[in-house]
Amino acid sequence: MNDSPVFFRSVLIVLVFFLIVMPVSAWTFAGWTGPSPGAELQPGSPLSAGYSLSFSSFDTGKTFDSDNSLVMFTDLADPHWVVVKTEEVNEEPLTMRLADRQSAQVRLDGWDLSFSRKQFTVDVALTGTVPDYDQTGEIVVLRLQELDPEAKTVYGKLVKKTAMVVVPTPVPTAVPTTAPEEVVLEITPLPTENPVTKATPAKKQTYAPGPDPLLICTMLAGGIFIAGLFRHRH
């Protein structure tokens, strides 16, 4: 009997602990269709991912704390988010689009997710492009977290999906080697020049030549003829 107060006090402490620590929101992450952990992505390649969030008030009384918010973020270039809520009403699916946005971050207000005695799913589709990096590095494909009014992450409510952007090592461009052009030189031998024969200079006469012999004979004959004429007249 003496142990009863101690027992009840211990149970009360445990209950208070669980009430304080246990988050009010009750949602689960499932159905990830993006790259697996450690996946290698090529810069500039398109990428798509999807996942589902299940909300239920059966365990905590509320599907989500109305004072909190759900924030989704990505490092993808040109990201596009489509967020659709689906709830069964009278065994028929009722859908409502919560977001259709082109931005790096999407924030869902707690009032759009907070309900009692309900359960529903939120399907998220994300598309974008792997960013162009100068060197290989890690990117955040998805960071999903529930934030309290002070913008602090609620314990146990963080989902992070990463991948590696692998930048190919540039292959050095080989400098084309140009083979030296073979130039064939045709050498035509020049004709052999005949040696110039130098003319032997004529010897200069060192005396005055006399009259030609024929001229002398003619003059003698003329003289005899003239002398004969004179004799004939006398």
Backbone bond lengths (Angstrom), bond angles and torsions (degrees), N, CA, C in turn:
res aa  C-N    CA-C-N  psi(-1)  N-CA   C-N-CA  omega(-1)  CA-C   N-CA-C  phi
1 M - - - 1.459 - - 1.509 111.86 -
2 N 1.319 116.06 -32.67 1.451 118.69 -178.79 1.527 112.49 -68.35
3 D 1.357 115.03 -19.92 1.464 118.60 -178.83 1.517 112.75 -84.81
4 S 1.329 117.91 -10.58 1.465 120.22 -175.23 1.521 112.67 -62.37
5 P 1.339 120.62 -48.42 1.473 118.98 179.00 1.518 112.79 -59.05
6 V 1.304 115.85 -37.90 1.467 118.91 179.22 1.515 110.04 -65.61
7 F 1.334 118.08 -40.95 1.466 122.06 -179.30 1.519 110.96 -63.82
8 F 1.348 116.18 -49.01 1.459 119.39 -178.83 1.530 111.33 -64.32
9 R 1.342 115.66 -35.58 1.466 118.67 178.02 1.526 110.43 -64.98
10 S 1.324 117.22 -39.64 1.471 120.85 179.32 1.523 111.00 -65.74
11 V 1.335 116.82 -41.92 1.470 120.32 178.92 1.520 110.45 -63.84
12 L 1.336 116.21 -40.48 1.458 119.95 179.54 1.525 110.90 -63.10
13 I 1.339 117.27 -40.61 1.466 121.04 179.26 1.526 110.78 -63.40
14 V 1.343 115.09 -42.26 1.473 119.11 179.64 1.522 110.57 -63.85
15 L 1.327 118.13 -43.29 1.461 121.34 179.87 1.527 111.16 -63.15
16 V 1.323 116.52 -43.27 1.460 119.74 178.34 1.525 110.52 -62.89
17 F 1.339 115.79 -39.41 1.474 119.75 179.50 1.527 111.15 -60.71
18 F 1.331 116.17 -46.29 1.460 119.31 -179.21 1.517 111.80 -67.95
19 L 1.313 116.96 -34.03 1.463 119.11 178.94 1.522 111.23 -67.41
20 I 1.344 115.57 -33.31 1.458 118.98 -178.64 1.530 111.21 -79.30
21 V 1.325 115.91 -44.92 1.457 120.68 -173.62 1.514 112.26 -77.81
22 M 1.338 117.48 -40.49 1.453 120.51 -174.39 1.521 110.35 -64.04
23 P 1.307 118.37 125.77 1.458 120.33 -179.39 1.516 111.37 -68.74
24 V 1.319 114.15 148.74 1.457 119.42 179.13 1.516 110.13 -70.34
25 S 1.327 117.07 -40.73 1.451 120.55 -178.24 1.514 110.49 -70.25
26 A 1.312 115.51 149.43 1.460 120.97 178.93 1.523 107.95 -137.53
27 W 1.302 116.34 90.45 1.466 120.69 175.56 1.521 108.86 -136.53
28 T 1.311 115.42 151.78 1.458 121.55 -178.87 1.525 109.39 -128.17
29 F 1.325 113.82 150.98 1.473 122.49 -178.33 1.524 108.28 -103.93
30 A 1.349 117.05 135.37 1.461 119.98 -179.66 1.525 109.62 -159.49
31 G 1.346 114.36 166.59 1.465 120.67 171.78 1.513 115.42 72.48
32 W 1.336 117.82 33.15 1.473 119.78 -179.30 1.529 110.25 -66.44
33 T 1.347 116.98 127.68 1.466 122.34 -179.73 1.527 112.26 -117.22
34 G 1.324 116.56 11.33 1.461 119.98 179.06 1.521 111.25 -85.51
35 P 1.339 116.77 -169.76 1.473 120.55 -179.78 1.513 111.77 -62.67
36 S 1.323 115.35 145.24 1.460 120.71 179.43 1.524 109.70 -74.74
37 P 1.346 117.96 161.38 1.477 120.20 179.91 1.528 111.51 -57.85
38 G 1.333 115.28 132.66 1.455 120.51 -179.67 1.514 114.61 82.48
39 A 1.336 116.51 3.72 1.464 118.92 179.25 1.522 110.10 -62.79
40 E 1.334 115.74 146.30 1.465 121.54 -179.91 1.520 109.09 -103.60
41 L 1.313 115.76 125.27 1.462 122.29 -177.30 1.519 110.10 -113.76
42 Q 1.330 115.31 149.03 1.452 120.76 178.27 1.532 109.87 -93.88
43 P 1.326 118.74 135.70 1.470 120.47 179.17 1.530 111.03 -57.39
44 G 1.334 114.41 137.20 1.460 120.07 177.59 1.508 115.32 83.13
45 S 1.341 118.71 -2.40 1.462 120.50 -179.05 1.527 110.22 -83.31
46 P 1.341 117.79 145.85 1.469 120.03 178.50 1.528 110.57 -71.54
47 L 1.333 115.38 152.27 1.464 120.24 -178.65 1.521 108.84 -144.86
48 S 1.318 115.45 140.41 1.463 120.99 175.53 1.522 108.78 -133.25
49 A 1.314 116.18 146.91 1.460 122.35 -179.69 1.519 108.88 -147.25
50 G 1.311 115.19 158.33 1.463 120.09 178.75 1.516 110.57 -153.34
51 Y 1.318 116.48 159.65 1.459 121.65 177.61 1.527 108.56 -165.33
52 S 1.327 114.77 168.64 1.462 121.19 -179.82 1.517 109.87 -127.17
53 L 1.320 115.71 146.43 1.460 122.85 175.01 1.527 107.87 -119.75
54 S 1.322 115.85 127.49 1.464 120.56 179.81 1.526 109.09 -106.07
55 F 1.331 115.84 130.04 1.464 121.99 -179.25 1.532 108.55 -118.03
56 S 1.338 115.48 137.48 1.462 119.96 179.47 1.530 109.19 -148.57
57 S 1.318 115.00 139.95 1.469 120.33 178.69 1.515 111.71 -102.28
58 F 1.330 119.01 5.01 1.448 121.47 -174.42 1.527 112.44 -68.67
59 D 1.336 117.46 -28.63 1.465 120.04 -177.67 1.528 113.47 -94.49
60 T 1.322 117.04 -33.56 1.467 120.02 -173.42 1.521 113.65 -116.74
61 G 1.308 118.03 -8.24 1.464 119.75 -179.66 1.514 112.60 92.26
62 K 1.338 117.20 -19.26 1.463 121.55 177.67 1.528 109.61 -137.82
63 T 1.313 114.97 148.23 1.465 118.52 176.38 1.523 111.46 -78.34
64 F 1.337 116.61 -27.56 1.458 120.71 -178.06 1.521 108.58 -163.07
65 D 1.320 115.46 147.80 1.469 119.77 178.01 1.526 108.41 -75.30
66 S 1.309 115.58 122.73 1.465 120.07 -176.04 1.525 112.62 -64.87
67 D 1.345 118.28 -20.95 1.461 120.78 179.41 1.524 112.56 -83.35
68 N 1.319 116.89 -13.38 1.458 120.87 -178.66 1.527 110.93 -94.66
69 S 1.315 115.14 178.30 1.469 120.72 177.70 1.519 108.96 -143.33
70 L 1.316 116.25 158.14 1.457 122.50 179.10 1.529 107.55 -113.25
71 V 1.327 116.67 121.57 1.468 121.66 -174.01 1.525 109.45 -118.76
72 M 1.344 115.65 132.32 1.463 123.04 177.81 1.528 108.61 -118.60
73 F 1.341 115.87 136.03 1.462 120.77 -176.64 1.524 109.83 -139.76
74 T 1.360 116.22 150.12 1.460 121.34 176.56 1.524 110.16 -146.81
75 D 1.345 115.39 152.91 1.467 122.21 174.45 1.527 112.44 -91.64
76 L 1.315 117.48 -1.48 1.460 120.13 -177.97 1.533 110.93 -62.80
77 A 1.315 114.95 150.37 1.462 119.81 175.23 1.530 108.79 -83.67
78 D 1.349 116.14 143.45 1.471 123.08 -179.14 1.538 112.10 49.82
79 P 1.343 117.43 52.96 1.472 118.82 -178.08 1.526 111.92 -74.74
80 H 1.318 115.02 147.36 1.464 121.67 177.57 1.525 108.09 -133.48
81 W 1.332 115.84 125.87 1.463 121.98 -178.43 1.525 109.96 -111.33
82 V 1.317 115.16 137.93 1.467 121.64 169.78 1.519 106.97 -128.81
83 V 1.354 116.29 117.94 1.471 122.41 -176.16 1.519 108.36 -118.83
84 V 1.334 115.74 120.78 1.467 121.40 -176.31 1.533 109.66 -126.05
85 K 1.321 114.33 129.32 1.472 120.89 177.26 1.531 108.72 -97.61
86 T 1.343 115.77 134.25 1.465 120.88 -179.79 1.528 109.40 -127.01
87 E 1.323 114.99 127.68 1.471 121.02 -179.88 1.523 108.68 -134.55
88 E 1.311 115.54 141.19 1.463 119.43 178.48 1.529 109.50 -89.15
89 V 1.309 114.83 123.14 1.461 121.57 177.94 1.519 107.08 -124.09
90 N 1.341 115.15 117.24 1.462 120.26 -176.62 1.528 111.26 55.06
91 E 1.334 113.37 42.58 1.458 122.07 177.90 1.529 112.57 63.06
92 E 1.317 117.11 20.41 1.465 122.29 175.47 1.531 108.63 -121.50
93 P 1.367 117.96 134.68 1.469 119.42 179.86 1.534 111.42 -71.13
94 L 1.311 114.42 130.06 1.458 121.05 176.43 1.530 107.57 -116.26
95 T 1.329 116.44 119.72 1.467 120.00 -175.87 1.528 110.80 -110.33
96 M 1.329 114.33 149.86 1.455 121.10 177.04 1.532 107.97 -146.22
97 R 1.332 117.32 130.09 1.466 121.44 179.84 1.530 109.25 -82.21
98 L 1.338 114.90 120.49 1.460 120.09 179.89 1.530 112.33 -90.59
99 A 1.318 117.28 -27.23 1.472 120.24 -179.21 1.520 109.70 -159.04
100 D 1.318 114.40 143.38 1.476 123.15 171.95 1.522 104.92 -146.59
101 R 1.345 115.37 91.75 1.461 118.85 -164.27 1.530 111.72 -138.59
102 Q 1.336 113.50 144.86 1.470 121.39 174.94 1.526 107.03 -106.44
103 S 1.330 115.63 94.69 1.464 120.44 -178.66 1.520 108.80 -166.54
104 A 1.339 115.20 165.71 1.460 119.61 179.71 1.529 111.70 -75.14
105 Q 1.336 116.82 -22.33 1.463 119.99 -175.48 1.524 110.52 -136.50
106 V 1.322 115.20 141.98 1.463 122.26 174.94 1.531 107.70 -126.29
107 R 1.315 114.83 132.89 1.470 120.23 -178.87 1.533 109.03 -120.31
108 L 1.343 115.27 125.42 1.462 121.01 177.15 1.521 108.80 -105.09
109 D 1.327 116.09 125.83 1.455 120.73 -178.73 1.523 110.70 -74.05
110 G 1.325 115.15 146.75 1.463 120.11 -177.78 1.513 114.01 -60.25
111 W 1.321 117.72 -29.70 1.453 120.25 -177.99 1.529 111.65 -67.44
112 D 1.323 116.91 -24.03 1.470 119.49 178.10 1.522 112.21 -80.80
113 L 1.337 116.97 -10.19 1.468 120.87 -175.86 1.519 113.17 -120.79
114 S 1.324 117.68 -9.23 1.464 121.21 -173.79 1.531 110.81 -93.17
115 F 1.359 115.07 115.53 1.459 121.69 178.28 1.528 108.28 -144.82
116 S 1.315 114.73 154.36 1.472 120.50 174.21 1.533 108.34 -109.80
117 R 1.330 114.13 147.21 1.458 121.51 -179.74 1.532 111.91 54.19
118 K 1.344 113.83 46.41 1.465 118.61 177.72 1.512 110.17 -143.22
119 Q 1.319 114.26 162.07 1.454 120.97 167.98 1.536 108.09 -146.75
120 F 1.296 115.17 142.14 1.474 120.69 -177.83 1.528 108.46 -158.28
121 T 1.307 115.49 171.59 1.470 121.38 177.70 1.525 109.17 -123.42
122 V 1.323 114.66 152.76 1.460 122.21 174.81 1.531 107.13 -124.06
123 D 1.319 115.69 117.65 1.468 121.70 179.32 1.525 109.31 -100.18
124 V 1.323 114.82 132.58 1.460 120.76 -176.77 1.528 108.97 -121.56
125 A 1.326 116.05 129.47 1.471 122.30 174.75 1.528 107.98 -117.13
126 L 1.315 115.81 128.13 1.463 122.12 -178.33 1.522 109.55 -124.97
127 T 1.316 116.18 129.74 1.466 121.48 175.24 1.530 108.58 -129.75
128 G 1.330 115.71 153.25 1.458 120.47 179.59 1.513 110.29 -179.84
129 T 1.314 115.11 -165.13 1.462 122.46 -178.71 1.517 109.13 -128.81
130 V 1.320 115.42 138.81 1.461 119.81 176.95 1.534 108.13 -64.22
131 P 1.328 118.17 127.13 1.480 119.70 -176.33 1.525 111.94 -65.99
132 D 1.324 114.51 152.25 1.460 121.42 176.49 1.525 108.80 -83.11
133 Y 1.313 116.56 112.39 1.450 122.07 178.11 1.525 109.86 -106.04
134 D 1.332 116.00 151.84 1.471 120.70 176.37 1.518 111.44 -76.73
135 Q 1.334 116.42 -24.64 1.461 120.32 179.63 1.521 109.17 -146.43
136 T 1.319 115.10 162.35 1.462 120.89 -177.44 1.534 110.18 -61.78
137 G 1.342 115.65 135.49 1.461 119.79 -179.26 1.518 111.51 -165.67
138 E 1.329 115.95 171.81 1.462 122.57 -177.35 1.529 110.42 -92.98
139 I 1.323 115.86 142.25 1.457 120.58 174.33 1.535 108.65 -124.84
140 V 1.322 114.69 157.26 1.460 120.96 174.52 1.525 107.78 -94.47
141 V 1.311 116.00 109.99 1.467 119.74 176.35 1.525 109.11 -73.53
142 L 1.326 116.82 -40.58 1.466 121.45 178.23 1.515 110.36 -149.08
143 R 1.329 115.55 133.25 1.465 121.58 166.41 1.517 106.66 -128.22
144 L 1.316 115.65 114.04 1.458 122.90 -178.28 1.519 108.16 -116.16
145 Q 1.352 117.04 125.00 1.461 118.99 -177.44 1.524 110.40 -149.13
146 E 1.312 113.16 148.08 1.455 120.06 173.68 1.520 108.20 -96.25
147 L 1.337 116.62 127.60 1.456 121.72 -177.61 1.527 110.21 -111.73
148 D 1.336 114.51 141.82 1.470 119.29 176.52 1.531 108.86 -83.86
149 P 1.330 118.51 -179.87 1.470 120.00 -178.61 1.520 114.34 -59.84
150 E 1.334 118.14 -19.30 1.463 121.15 178.20 1.529 112.14 -95.46
151 A 1.335 116.32 14.50 1.468 123.30 179.02 1.519 112.53 63.31
152 K 1.324 117.13 29.31 1.458 122.00 175.23 1.527 109.11 -103.13
153 T 1.325 115.54 144.56 1.460 120.25 -178.61 1.522 110.39 -69.19
154 V 1.325 115.70 129.45 1.460 121.11 177.05 1.519 108.30 -69.26
155 Y 1.322 116.20 136.14 1.464 121.35 -175.40 1.532 110.81 -56.15
156 G 1.335 115.73 129.88 1.456 121.04 177.12 1.515 114.36 79.36
157 K 1.334 118.04 4.15 1.462 120.81 -177.00 1.527 110.62 -117.82
158 L 1.332 115.11 58.22 1.460 121.24 176.95 1.518 109.12 -138.51
159 V 1.313 116.21 128.39 1.460 122.65 176.34 1.526 107.24 -124.40
160 K 1.331 115.54 129.94 1.465 119.98 -178.13 1.528 109.79 -134.28
161 K 1.329 116.26 129.13 1.453 122.76 178.13 1.537 108.05 -123.63
162 T 1.332 115.30 125.17 1.464 120.37 -177.34 1.533 110.38 -123.73
163 A 1.314 115.03 166.37 1.470 122.36 175.89 1.519 108.00 -154.37
164 M 1.327 115.89 166.25 1.462 122.07 -179.54 1.522 109.89 -103.85
165 V 1.329 115.26 131.82 1.460 121.12 171.84 1.521 107.06 -95.19
166 V 1.311 115.42 113.62 1.464 120.76 -176.42 1.524 108.98 -99.13
167 V 1.321 115.05 115.08 1.465 120.53 178.75 1.528 107.94 -91.29
168 P 1.329 117.98 118.64 1.473 119.79 -178.68 1.525 110.99 -60.73
169 T 1.324 114.59 141.17 1.459 119.39 175.78 1.517 108.78 -74.22
170 P 1.327 117.69 123.93 1.471 118.90 -178.17 1.518 111.54 -63.14
171 V 1.308 114.72 133.37 1.471 120.34 177.82 1.517 108.15 -82.17
172 P 1.339 116.64 125.38 1.475 117.74 -179.73 1.519 111.00 -60.15
173 T 1.305 113.89 134.23 1.456 119.66 -179.57 1.520 109.51 -76.95
174 A 1.321 114.31 122.54 1.467 118.86 179.92 1.521 110.29 -73.00
175 V 1.303 114.76 132.61 1.464 119.64 178.21 1.522 108.05 -77.67
176 P 1.331 116.87 119.41 1.469 118.62 -178.03 1.518 111.16 -61.52
177 T 1.328 114.00 132.07 1.462 120.00 178.88 1.519 108.90 -93.56
178 T 1.300 115.94 119.29 1.460 121.20 -179.47 1.522 109.20 -92.47
179 A 1.325 114.10 120.76 1.465 118.14 179.08 1.516 109.24 -67.34
180 P 1.323 117.19 136.68 1.469 118.87 179.92 1.528 110.75 -62.44
181 E 1.303 114.37 134.17 1.463 119.92 -179.21 1.523 109.85 -73.13
182 E 1.329 113.13 130.54 1.456 117.95 179.18 1.523 109.62 -81.96
183 V 1.282 115.34 120.36 1.464 120.94 179.78 1.527 108.16 -105.82
184 V 1.323 114.53 118.32 1.458 119.82 179.99 1.519 108.29 -93.61
185 L 1.261 115.57 117.28 1.461 120.91 179.49 1.517 109.21 -95.79
186 E 1.314 115.50 121.36 1.462 120.29 175.26 1.522 108.24 -96.17
187 I 1.296 115.62 113.17 1.465 121.10 -178.21 1.526 108.05 -99.65
188 T 1.334 115.65 112.81 1.472 121.11 178.30 1.515 107.99 -92.00
189 P 1.337 116.50 119.82 1.478 117.42 -179.16 1.510 111.17 -67.86
190 L 1.291 115.67 136.51 1.464 120.88 178.10 1.528 109.54 -71.45
191 P 1.351 115.56 143.23 1.482 118.29 178.94 1.518 109.83 -61.53
192 T 1.334 113.70 142.27 1.469 119.66 -179.30 1.520 109.39 -73.39
193 E 1.281 116.50 122.27 1.473 120.51 -179.31 1.523 109.92 -79.04
194 N 1.368 112.19 133.12 1.468 117.12 176.82 1.508 109.28 -65.77
195 P 1.282 115.70 138.05 1.472 116.63 179.30 1.518 110.82 -64.75
196 V 1.289 115.07 134.57 1.468 120.94 -178.09 1.528 108.83 -69.35
197 T 1.328 111.87 121.62 1.470 117.26 178.78 1.508 109.03 -86.72
198 K 1.233 115.31 114.77 1.464 119.40 -178.91 1.530 109.37 -75.42
199 A 1.334 114.76 128.81 1.473 120.03 178.56 1.526 110.35 -68.51
200 T 1.293 111.03 136.44 1.471 115.89 178.90 1.514 108.74 -74.69
201 P 1.259 119.62 119.73 1.482 120.88 -177.66 1.517 110.93 -62.01
202 A 1.365 113.08 138.49 1.488 118.96 179.88 1.524 109.78 -66.85
203 K 1.269 111.06 142.44 1.471 116.55 179.00 1.520 110.18 -73.38
204 K 1.269 114.82 131.07 1.465 119.85 178.55 1.537 110.21 -75.19
205 Q 1.408 112.60 137.00 1.467 117.19 178.33 1.521 109.70 -77.04
206 T 1.269 112.66 137.63 1.465 117.59 -177.93 1.524 112.33 -99.89
207 Y 1.402 116.80 8.84 1.457 119.31 178.95 1.499 108.30 -139.45
208 A 1.328 116.73 161.85 1.465 121.89 179.44 1.517 108.23 -84.91
209 P 1.334 118.60 122.47 1.468 120.20 -178.68 1.521 110.72 -67.17
210 G 1.340 118.82 147.56 1.463 123.69 177.82 1.504 111.29 -83.78
211 P 1.374 119.08 178.60 1.466 122.29 -179.29 1.512 110.09 -63.29
212 D 1.316 114.46 153.27 1.450 121.25 178.00 1.529 108.88 -63.75
213 P 1.328 123.97 140.67 1.478 124.74 -177.84 1.514 112.53 -60.01
214 L 1.337 118.84 -37.62 1.466 119.36 179.48 1.504 111.13 -64.69
215 L 1.325 114.61 -39.67 1.469 118.03 178.95 1.524 110.70 -63.37
216 I 1.304 116.01 -38.28 1.478 119.46 -179.91 1.529 110.84 -63.79
217 C 1.360 114.17 -42.63 1.481 117.46 -179.83 1.510 111.53 -63.86
218 T 1.317 116.08 -39.97 1.468 120.59 -179.09 1.520 109.77 -64.07
219 M 1.321 115.63 -42.82 1.464 118.95 -179.52 1.537 110.57 -65.86
220 L 1.318 117.95 -37.19 1.471 119.61 179.03 1.533 111.12 -67.14
221 A 1.336 114.68 -39.92 1.480 117.54 179.68 1.516 110.65 -65.59
222 G 1.324 116.23 -39.54 1.472 120.48 179.24 1.535 110.36 -63.66
223 G 1.313 115.81 -40.72 1.453 119.43 -179.10 1.535 111.16 -64.72
224 I 1.319 115.33 -40.70 1.479 119.01 178.73 1.503 110.19 -65.26
225 F 1.345 118.06 -39.13 1.462 121.02 -178.57 1.517 110.90 -65.15
226 I 1.337 115.37 -43.19 1.474 119.76 -179.29 1.524 109.90 -65.71
227 A 1.332 116.18 -40.08 1.484 118.74 179.67 1.540 110.55 -63.88
228 G 1.318 117.02 -36.70 1.452 120.28 178.75 1.514 111.98 -65.48
229 L 1.297 119.45 -35.17 1.442 122.90 179.71 1.541 109.59 -65.79
230 F 1.305 116.96 -43.47 1.438 119.54 -178.07 1.539 109.33 -64.32
231 R 1.257 119.43 -39.99 1.441 121.64 179.48 1.523 111.81 -65.29
232 H 1.292 116.20 -36.16 1.445 119.30 -177.90 1.527 111.28 -67.71
233 R 1.329 118.83 -32.70 1.461 123.27 -179.65 1.512 111.11 -72.57
234 H 1.265 117.70 -33.13 1.431 119.97 -177.69 1.515 111.17 -84.16
